[in-house]
Amino acid sequence: MKLTGAQFKEFDERGFLRLPSLHSSDAIQSLIQRVRDIMAGRIQYEGMFFQLESNRETTSFQGPSSDYRKIKDLEYDPLFLDFIQHQAFFQMAARYIGPEVSCMRAMVMNKPASSQSVVPWHQDISENWAMSHPPAFTIWTALDPASVDNGCLRVVVGSHQEGKIGTGHTLSETDLDAYLEQGKVEYIELASGESIIFHNALLHGSGPNNTAHSRLAMTICLMDSATQHTRTGKRYPVIFGEDALTQESIRNLITIPGHVYD
């Protein structure tokens, strides 16, 4: 799939772009099964980040569970790396970042069945993050279908044009009320495999899962590969460009390389 000028214009004006499924249904089902295998411990990577829905202080594998809310470091898994390095994502990165692109995070977000957890309105940029450059955009892909009922993504259309609001990330109640009153909220319902690419300054969040089934989504946050963690001086995993991760480089990986913040 080759992205068009009209699609870039839509992203520039609205702050996000919807994409049809770029992969076969079999490929998406393989990703879902990979997540289940990782959650169950059938596939393990030492050092991979896990956060339980019931205990958000956790950062590592706590044993087999379908209750994991976040699993990060998926750029080091061959199936997910193949997904992340899709040509359409490369086109977006080349236009909005440049030829050298790294990954702030590649993670699965899970809303367990009947979870009343809400992700509040926020931006995915902050001057309080220990990063030399802000991330540029995020790719959010529905592995399971995403609906209003199961807590799909919701956005304030065009809110990215304000840039960083306050110090970024979470907003004061006063700022939030003002933007919600002025802006148009759109609920991003997606079929399995469909994606939304959104600017990291776009206000977004998600509601509870009021269904009897979990909802899995994949998120990939990309930025200039020159970005460093300002406390450690380390750089993030490279996705496109020189020194980018390859299938060969991760084929026999069993331990996640040290995180930038370690």
C-alpha positions, 0 to 999 in steps of 0.5 A, a space after each residue: 500500500 502506498 500512502 497518498 497526498 490526500 492521506 498525508 493532508 488528512 493526518 496533518 489536519 485531523 491529527 490522525 489517519 485510519 488505515 485498512 488492514 495491511 496484513 492478512 487475517 491469518 497474520 493478525 491471528 498469528 499475532 494474537 496467538 503470539 500474545 497468548 503464548 507470551 502471556 501463558 509463558 509458552 514463549 519467554 524473553 528474559 527481561 520483557 516488560 509485563 504489567 498486570 491489570 490487577 497490579 500495575 507496579 509489576 514490570 516483569 513476568 508474574 506467571 501465566 495470566 490473561 490479566 496482563 495489561 501491557 506487554 512491551 519490548 515486542 520489537 524483539 519478537 520476529 512476528 511483531 518486528 515484521 509487522 512493525 516494519 511494514 512499508 506503509 509505516 516506513 512511508 509515514 516515518 520517512 515523511 514525518 521523521 526522516 530516514 533514521 527512526 527508532 521505537 520508543 515502545 512497541 507494546 500490546 495493550 489488553 483490556 480484560 473482559 469486563 474491565 472498568 479501567 479507563 485511560 484518561 485523556 492525554 497526549 503522548 508527549 511530555 517535557 517531563 519525560 527524560 528524552 532528548 526529542 519528543 516522539 512523533 506519532 503512534 500506530 495503534 492497531 486493533 488485533 481484536 475488533 475495537 468498539 465503543 462497548 469494549 473501550 476503543 480509542 477516542 480522540 479530540 479531532 485536530 487537537 494536535 495543532 495546539 502542540 504540547 499543552 502545559 507540560 504535556 501528557 496529562 492535562 489540568 482539569 481546566 485545560 481538559 474541559 476547554 479542549 473537550 468543549 471546543 473540539 470534536 470527540 471521535 470514537 475510533 471503532 476498528 475491525 481486526 487488523 485495521 489501524 489508526 496512526 495519530 500525532 503524539 500531541 493528539 488528545 486521546 484516551 479510551 473507555 472501559 470494556 463492558 463486554 465479556 471478551 478481552 480486547 487486544 491492540 498493538 501500539 508502536 511509537 516512533 521517533 528520530 533515532 537520534 533520541 537519547 534517554 537524557 539520564 542514561 544517554 542510551 538510544 532506543 531500538 532502531 526500526 528503520 535506517 542504519 543499524 535497524 533491527 533485522 530478523 537475523 539480528 533477533 532470530 535466536 534472542 532469548 533475553 531483551 537487551 537492556 532498556 534505555 532507562 536501566 
